[in-house]
Amino acid sequence: MARRAFFSFHYQRDIWRVNQVRNSWVVQPGKQQAVWYDASLWEEAKTKGETALKNLINDGLTNTSVTVVLIGAETSKRRWVNYEIEQSFVCQKGLLGIYIHGLKNMLGQTDIKGENPFNTIYVETNNQKTYFSELYPTYDWVLNEGYKNIGLWIEEAAKKAGR
């Protein structure tokens, strides 16, 4: 079954790498249809203000089962990425992270590995913090063969979330 996935990422720095991930199913031999549908947002609402951005993100998460955080060099520092992760948790979406620093940009360059945004976001129960990095997996697109495995990762995250 194809899943609807929301892709969260740092637009300005990583869009070239992100599009390689989001479009990877198109060039796979024998694939007739996607194993996920992309429900990501482009930065169309950047100038519309905070409320408009939150509404756009919340609408983008509607009817998705998984949020895939594509982790580049500066992703963990992005306010709206953190908001997307937090809202995904609140809405009980599956979550996973994929490091994309090993993919080349339009100039053929790779990047430095960014910090895992799941390391700074946590839930607190009985004064005990549980960081998202303890709850949700991360993968490396290159080292873990994301091209072959992203559908499996999305499916596992959806099932773990009960979706």
N, C-alpha and C positions, 0 to 999 in steps of 0.2 A: 504494500500500500504506500502511495506517495504521501509524504508529510509536508505540511506547510511550515517552513522555517523562516524565522526572522534573523537576518544577519546584522550584527552590531559591529561597528568598526570606526576607525579614524578616517574620515573621508579624504581630506586633503592629502595626507601623507601616503595612504595605502590603497587608494581606489584601483590602481593598476593591478596590484597583487590580489585584491579582493575580487575583481572581476574574473581573474583566472580561476579562483575557487568557485565562485558562483556559477560560472559557465562550464565547469569541468565535465559535467554530465553530457554536454552537447557533443563533445569530441570523443567520447568513449565508444569503442567498437561494439556493435551489437545492442547498444542502448536505444530503445525506441521511445522511451519517455523518461522524464526525470524521476529520481527517487525522492525528490522534494520539490516544493514550489517556493520560489523566493518571494518573501513578503517584506523585504527590506525597504527602507525609506532612503530616498536621495535627499540631499540637503536643501530641498526646495523651500523649506520653511525657515531657513536661517535668519531671515530678516523680519519674520513675523512676530517675534517676541517669545518670551518664556512659556506663557500659557499655550500659545499656538504650537510650540514645539512639543510640549508635554502631550497635548491632544493628538498631534500627529503620531507621536511614538505610541501612545495608548491605542490609537486606531490601527496602527501597523501591527501591533501585537495581537489584535483581535483575530480569532480563528486560526492561530498558529499553535503548534504543539511544542516547538523547540526554538530556543534562541541560541544561535551559533555566534560566539564572540570571536572574531578574527583578530588575533593579537599581533600587532606590529610594534615598532619601537616605542611609540608614545600612546598607545591605546589606553593603558591603565590611568593615564592622566586626563582623559577626556571626561568631562562632567556628564555629557549626555550618554556616553557608553555606560557609565556607572548607573545612571538613571534607568537605562534600558535593562541592565542586569537586575537591578532591584525590582523593577516592575515585573519582570519575567518571573522572579521568585514569588512575588505577591500573587501573581496570576497562576502560580503552580505550573509553569512551563518547564519542560526539560531544558537543561543548560549544559553547554560544553564550550570549551575554548580550543582554538586551533592557532598555533603559532605560524605566522606567514612570512617571517623574516628571511627565510631561505628562498623564497620565490623572487624572481627578477622583476624589476620595474621596467618602464619603457626604455630606459637607457641601458638595460642589461645588468643592473646592479642589484645585489642583495642588500640587506640591512642588518642592523644589530638586533639581537633578540630582546624584545621588550619584557617588562615586568608583567606577571600574571595579575590581571585586575581582580581575580577571585581571592588574592592574598590580602586585600584591604577591605573587602565587604564581608560582613558577618551577621549572624543572627545570635541573639542572646537569650538564653534560657536559664533561669535560676542563677543569675550572675555569671554564667559560663558562656564565653564567646566560642562560637563554632564558625570558622572562616569558610567561605564558599569553596576555597581550594581543597578543603577536606570533604566537601560534598559533591563537587562536580569535576569531571575529568578534563584534562587538557591533552592535546596531541600536537605533534609537529607535522605540518603538511608534507614536508620533504622526507624526514626520517621515518615517519609512520605511514608513508604511502597514502596520503590523503586522497589522491586521485582515485585510488581503488577503494578506499575505506570510508569516505565521508557519508555515504548512504547508510552504512552499518552504524557509524557513530551517532547519526541523527536518530535512527531507529532505536538504538539502545537508550539514548537520552529520553526519548518519548515514552518508552515502556517504563523506565525508572520513575518517570513522573506520573505514571498511570494514565497515559494518553494513547 
